[in-house]
Amino acid sequence: MGRKRKNQREEEGKEEEQGEASSSAAPNPKQQRKADKSPQRQNLHHGFEPYPPSKVYRLVEPGPVLLVTTGSLADATHNVMTIGFHMVMQHESPPLIGICLGPWDASFAALKKQRQCVLAVPSVEMAPVVVDVGNCSADDDNDGDDGEETSKWQRFGLEAVPAAKVKAPLVGGSDVIANIECVVEDTKMVSKYSMWVLKPVKAWINPNKKPGEGGKMFHHRGNGTFVVDGEILDLKDRMVKWQEFQD
Ligand SMILES: Cc1cc2nc3c(=O)[nH]c(=O)nc-3n(C[C@H](O)[C@H](O)[C@H](O)COP(=O)(O)O)c2cc1C
């Protein structure tokens, strides 16, 4: 939220509080309009308040935050970035994952050229670094103190290790939960929605950080705040129709 807008909201909040505090005085029309918008007075729709469609991503975004690596480890053109927008599209035949990665990212050109990438699943221990990685670009001026160009890998102490089937590297390290090597399956939605349909071709899991067994993913709530995996609710016995997806 912009600072100006935030200040305005704070002012409105104060006015609202003041309006309520001086309830014996006749409210001016502005105060009255504000009071009418308060949750208590607002007309609920079968128990629900309206929510702005422009913010609904905050309700559905929280899949785990991922790192995406592109380029080639062999010729040191590998890059890494952060994403929060992605979705599972198909279980199998083949498995498919959609990611939103736009032309504002330097990684976009590499993905377009090589049609391969790695999706790494970081654990919560990496959250600060993952957020920092998503707040800088390979296109920025990345010269170090000695004038040498530094990559995000160097600056953030991330380990690039060879993948088996793609040129982009896996993200190594004991705090990485998993790495998924992918090839681009479909680009039909890229120009309109920056949506790439990816096919996982090889995947790796850290045996010491399996989700729910020591590995906790973290999820972007869309506004710079995050939720961390918590309690596991085991309702397998109710999944009578979908047993093929349990193991
Ligand atoms: C928490 C978080 C989530 C992000 N989600 C996305 C996303 O879903 N898609 C995207 O294109 N960029 C996303 N970004 C922004 C990119 O990571 C950012 O543009 C980055 O600078 C791209 O790096 P590059 O230019 O070196 O490719 C996100 C950033 C953060 C911090």
The ligand as an SDF file (V2000), in Angstrom:
LIG
                    3D

 31 33  0  0  0  0  0  0  0  0999 V2000
    7.5220  -12.9890   -1.9510 C   0  0  0  0  0  0  0  0  0  0  0  0
    7.7380  -12.6760   -3.4170 C   0  0  0  0  0  0  0  0  0  0  0  0
    6.9280  -13.2640   -4.3640 C   0  0  0  0  0  0  0  0  0  0  0  0
    7.1100  -12.9910   -5.7290 C   0  0  0  0  0  0  0  0  0  0  0  0
    6.3050  -13.6020   -6.6430 N   0  0  0  0  0  0  0  0  0  0  0  0
    6.5250  -13.4110   -7.9580 C   0  0  0  0  0  0  0  0  0  0  0  0
    5.7560  -14.1240   -8.9220 C   0  0  0  0  0  0  0  0  0  0  0  0
    4.8830  -14.9310   -8.6040 O   0  0  0  0  0  0  0  0  0  0  0  0
    6.0280  -13.8980  -10.2380 N   0  0  0  0  0  0  0  0  0  0  0  0
    6.9990  -13.0030  -10.6430 C   0  0  0  0  0  0  0  0  0  0  0  0
    7.2000  -12.8360  -11.8580 O   0  0  0  0  0  0  0  0  0  0  0  0
    7.7280  -12.3110   -9.7560 N   0  0  0  0  0  0  0  0  0  0  0  0
    7.5360  -12.5020   -8.4250 C   0  0  0  0  0  0  0  0  0  0  0  0
    8.2980  -11.8420   -7.5050 N   0  0  0  0  0  0  0  0  0  0  0  0
    9.2660  -10.8360   -7.9700 C   0  0  0  0  0  0  0  0  0  0  0  0
   10.5620  -11.4110   -8.5490 C   0  0  0  0  0  0  0  0  0  0  0  0
   11.1590  -12.3260   -7.6610 O   0  0  0  0  0  0  0  0  0  0  0  0
   11.4920  -10.2330   -8.8530 C   0  0  0  0  0  0  0  0  0  0  0  0
   10.9240   -9.5040   -9.9480 O   0  0  0  0  0  0  0  0  0  0  0  0
   12.9340  -10.5940   -9.1440 C   0  0  0  0  0  0  0  0  0  0  0  0
   13.6760   -9.4030   -9.1360 O   0  0  0  0  0  0  0  0  0  0  0  0
   13.1650  -11.2760  -10.4720 C   0  0  0  0  0  0  0  0  0  0  0  0
   14.5520  -11.5340  -10.6060 O   0  0  0  0  0  0  0  0  0  0  0  0
   15.2660  -11.4620  -12.0390 P   0  0  0  0  0  0  0  0  0  0  0  0
   14.9140  -10.1110  -12.6260 O   0  0  0  0  0  0  0  0  0  0  0  0
   16.7440  -11.5840  -11.7590 O   0  0  0  0  0  0  0  0  0  0  0  0
   14.7030  -12.5770  -12.8490 O   0  0  0  0  0  0  0  0  0  0  0  0
    8.1430  -12.0920   -6.1390 C   0  0  0  0  0  0  0  0  0  0  0  0
    8.9540  -11.4960   -5.1780 C   0  0  0  0  0  0  0  0  0  0  0  0
    8.7550  -11.7790   -3.8220 C   0  0  0  0  0  0  0  0  0  0  0  0
    9.6450  -11.1220   -2.8040 C   0  0  0  0  0  0  0  0  0  0  0  0
  1  2  1  0
  2  3  1  0
  2 30  2  0
  3  4  2  0
  4  5  1  0
  4 28  1  0
  5  6  2  0
  6  7  1  0
  6 13  1  0
  7  8  2  0
  7  9  1  0
  9 10  1  0
 10 11  2  0
 10 12  1  0
 12 13  2  0
 13 14  1  0
 14 15  1  0
 14 28  1  0
 15 16  1  0
 16 17  1  0
 16 18  1  0
 18 19  1  0
 18 20  1  0
 20 21  1  0
 20 22  1  0
 22 23  1  0
 23 24  1  0
 24 25  2  0
 24 26  1  0
 24 27  1  0
 28 29  2  0
 29 30  1  0
 30 31  1  0
M  END
$$$$
